[in-house]
């Protein structure tokens, strides 16, 4: 089976798709799916580390990723299953202070989501290994302490609806990744820590588990709050 992870042209990240997560950040509950884009340059896989930009308050958000298997535009929800190649476990890293400052000014917050290494990703999970993508347990630990533990059954907008919504705006292409939202429990990450995340199916089997050391990003970037 071809490994589709990191072969697509875009990462489409669904926002506020778990009600408890929206509430924990004091965000409004959406009435329809909405999304933002992450650059594919933000992908990172084991054993490479997650890099924290200087001056940034970076949070973890574990998510189920849907990998698109073929070109599609204006895909109906009832036909969406035919466009799924498989899945992956992803972590949407977010520089929360950059995001908050941008939101307060009504500015785009792409920078807060788009740093290099801000999309840690597992290897490709073949479609047939997940019989029900809406009954998947997602968990994340920081230095062994459980921080996030939720089930995709709690998604407000299900995967077929997400594919229908996104493809009505922009075409989906082979290898594109849709991150479907995160359960509650997001929180800060610091250099020197280790993030471990996993995905379980209903029989308790772990389909994938990933681990990433966290380091300080080198280079000249330092975020100063305006």
Secondary structure, DSSP 4 states (H G I P E B T S, - for coil): ----TT-SS-EEEE-S-BHHHHHHTTPPPPSS--EEEE-GGGEE-TTSPEEEPBT--EEE-EEEEEEE-S-BSS--GGGGGGGEEEEEEEEE-EEHHHHHHHHHTT---HHHHHSTT-EEE---EEGGG-S-TTS-EEEEEETTEEEEEEEGGGBSS-HHHHHHHHHTTS-B-TT-EEE----S--EE--TT-EEEEEEE-TTS-EEEEEEEEEEE--SS-B----
